[in-house]
Amino acid sequence: MRYFDRAAAFAECCLEFGVLNHASRNSASLLQAIFLEYARYLLTLGLHRGFRHYCNRAGEKGKQLLQQYFKHGNAVLSKHSNHATLIDL
């Protein structure tokens, strides 16, 4: 099972208490991956506000995902193999 919500909550706590920070290259990469996957998960659940929030938390790749989403209108991101594709509803 994949627990994106728990990973995102744990990452938020680590940021809040200074265990992880965005300045470290390794931490930034980890946080970006966690927040990006959680944003995709929220989108599949139809939680657009949370999707936008975690895309913004995910840094540059999150902003690219937001742009892709708005470019294609109402669509859901589906993960196939190792890449995300857009599926129209």
N, C-alpha and C positions, 0 to 999 in steps of 0.2 A: 504494500500500500504506500501511497505517496501522500505525505502530510504537509502540504504546502502551507496551510493555515498555521500549523504549529511552528514550522520553520520561520515563517514571517514574524510571528509573535515573539519567538526567541531572538531573532535578529533585532527586532525593535527594542527588546529589553537590553540586549548587549550594547546597542547604540546608546540607549539612555544612561546606562551605568558605566560607559566608557571602556567596556571590554573590547569592543570592536570600534573602528572609526573609518570614515571614508578616505582618510588621508593615506592609509596603508594600501599598497597595491593589491596585496592578497586579500585583505578584508574587503576592499572596494569590489573586487571581482566576485567574491562570495556573496556579498550583499546584493549586487546587481543581479546575479543568477537567481537568488531566492525571491527577490521582489518581482522580477520579470515572470518567473513561473507562477507565482501567486496571482499576479495580474491576469495572466492567461486563464487561470483557473476561475477567477472571479467573473471574467467575461463569459465563460461557458455557463456559469450559473445565472447570467443576466444581471449581474451587479455592476452596472456601468460606472457608478460613482467610485466604488472601491477600485475598479479597474484603472480608472484615470489616476487615482491617488497613488497606487503602487507602480504604475508606469512612471510617474514623476519621481518616485523614490528610487527607481531602477537606473537612473542616469540616462546616458545617451541612447542606449539600446531601447530603453523604455519610451523615450521620446520618439524614436523611430517607429516603434510599435503603435504608439498613439497616432502618428501621422498616417501609417498604413491603414489603421482602423477607420479614421475619418475619411481617408481617400476613397475607401470602398463602401462607405455608408454603413448600414446595419448588416454586419456580418459577424460570424463567430470564428475565432481562431481554433483550428483543430491541429493537433500535432500528429504528423505522420513521419515515421522514421526519425530522422534527426532534424527536421525542419518544420516550421509552422506554415500552414496554408490557410487561406481564407475560404470560408464556405458561406454562401448567401443563405439567408433564412427566408 
